[in-house]
Amino acid sequence: MHPLIKYFSHFTTFTPEEEKAILDSMTIVHLKKDDVILKENDVDQSTFFVVKGLVRKHKLVDGNDLTLD
């Protein structure tokens, strides 16, 4: 079972057809440490799910790299 379907199964159930439709509609992207998902002021209509790892939101302010909430 795909990790995302497994996660969602804690909240709802899917038929095999629904699971296939969800997985077929997704684009799976593997990122490495320090890869950028979005840059400041970027607008994107995508939804991102982190299956494994962490995401850090940060901004440069006066030359200082600040981690944001």
N, C-alpha and C positions, 0 to 999 in steps of 0.2 A: 504494500500500500504506500502510495506517495506520502511523504511527511506532511504536506499541507492538507491533504484529505484526512489523514489521521488526526491532525490538530482539529479540523472542523468537525470531525466525528464526535468530539466532546460536547458539541452544541446541537448537532442535527444529524440526520442520516441521509444518505444519498443512495439512489438506485445505481446499479452499474452504468446505466446510460448517462445519468447525471454526472457521475465521476468522470466518465470519458469526455463529456462535453466540457467540463471544467478544465480538465487537463489539456484537451485539444485547443482551448482558447488561450492558454497561458504560453508565454515565452519565458523559458527558464534561462536565467543569466547567472553565470558563476563569476564572482568578482574576487579580486585579491585585495589584501590589506593595502590601504591608501588609495584604492580606486574611488573615483567620484561618481555618485549616482546623479546628483543634480547640483548645479552651481547656483550661487546667489542670483536671484531674479529670474531663474529658469521657470518656465511654466510647462507642466507636463500633465497629461490626462491619465497617466498610468497609475496603477496601484501596485505597491511593492510589498512583498512578504519576505521577511528574512527567515529562512528555514534553519540556518546554522550560522552563528557568529554574532557580531555586534555592528551597529551603525552609530557613527558619531556625527552629531550636528555641530558645526563650528564656524567661526567667522574671524577674519582678521580685523582687529580694531587697533589703530595706532601702532601697527607692527606686532601686536600681540595676538597669538592664536588662542581664542577663547572658546571653550566648549559651552554650547547653549543647551537649554532645557529641551 
